[in-house]
C-alpha cells in the first residue's frame, strides 16, 4: 500500500532535505540522475463519475490513467488509482 504526503518547502529547505535524505535513501535505478518527466492521460466514463466524485468530496473513488516517463512511448503504464476512507 502506498501512502503519500506532500509538502511545500522553500528552496533552501529543499537543498537541505535532498542532502539529508540522499544519505539514507536509495535512488531510483531507472533514472540515475534522479530527474524525469511524467506525462499522464486520465480517463473517465461518459457520466464523468471520477470528476464528479472528486468534486463532491467522495472519499471512496477510483480513476484510471496511462502514464509515460520522459515522454517515451516504448514503455506505457496503465494504472488504476483508488482511494478509500479509513475507518477509525
C-alpha positions in Angstrom: 0.0 0.0 0.0 1.2 3.5 -0.8 0.6 6.5 1.4 1.6 9.9 0.1 2.1 13.2 1.9 3.0 16.4 0.0 4.6 19.5 1.5 5.6 22.9 0.1 9.1 23.8 1.1 11.4 26.7 0.4 14.4 26.3 -1.9 17.0 26.4 0.9 15.0 23.8 2.9 14.7 21.6 -0.3 18.5 21.6 -0.6 19.0 20.6 3.0 16.3 17.8 2.7 17.9 16.5 -0.5 21.2 16.3 1.2 19.9 14.6 4.3 17.6 12.2 2.5 20.2 11.4 -0.2 22.4 10.0 2.5 19.8 7.4 3.6 17.5 6.7 0.6 18.3 4.6 -2.4 18.0 6.4 -5.8 15.6 5.1 -8.5 17.8 2.8 -10.6 15.8 3.6 -13.7 16.7 7.3 -13.6 20.2 7.6 -12.3 20.2 11.4 -12.4 17.1 11.5 -10.3 15.0 13.5 -12.7 12.4 12.6 -15.3 9.2 14.0 -16.8 5.9 12.3 -16.3 3.1 12.6 -18.9 -0.3 11.3 -17.8 -3.6 10.8 -19.5 -6.7 10.3 -17.2 -9.8 8.5 -18.2 -13.4 8.9 -17.1 -16.8 7.3 -18.1 -19.5 9.1 -20.1 -21.2 10.3 -16.9 -17.9 11.9 -15.7 -18.0 9.8 -12.5 -14.4 10.3 -11.5 -14.6 14.1 -12.0 -18.0 14.3 -10.1 -16.8 12.1 -7.2 -13.7 14.2 -6.7 -15.6 17.5 -6.8 -18.3 16.1 -4.5 -15.6 15.1 -1.9 -16.3 11.4 -2.2 -13.6 9.7 -0.1 -14.1 6.4 -1.9 -13.2 6.7 -5.5 -11.1 5.3 -8.3 -9.6 6.5 -11.6 -7.6 5.1 -14.5 -4.6 6.7 -16.2 -1.9 6.0 -18.8 1.5 7.3 -17.8 4.7 7.8 -19.8 8.0 8.6 -18.4 10.3 11.1 -20.2 7.6 11.1 -23.0 9.0 7.8 -24.2 6.1 5.7 -25.6 8.1 2.5 -25.7 7.0 1.8 -22.1 3.5 2.8 -21.2 2.0 2.2 -17.7 -1.8 1.7 -17.2 -2.7 2.4 -13.6 -5.9 2.1 -11.6 -5.7 4.5 -8.6 -8.2 4.3 -5.8 -8.8 6.0 -2.5 -10.7 4.5 0.4 -11.6 6.4 3.6 -10.0 4.8 6.6 -12.4 4.0 9.4 -11.2 4.6 12.9 
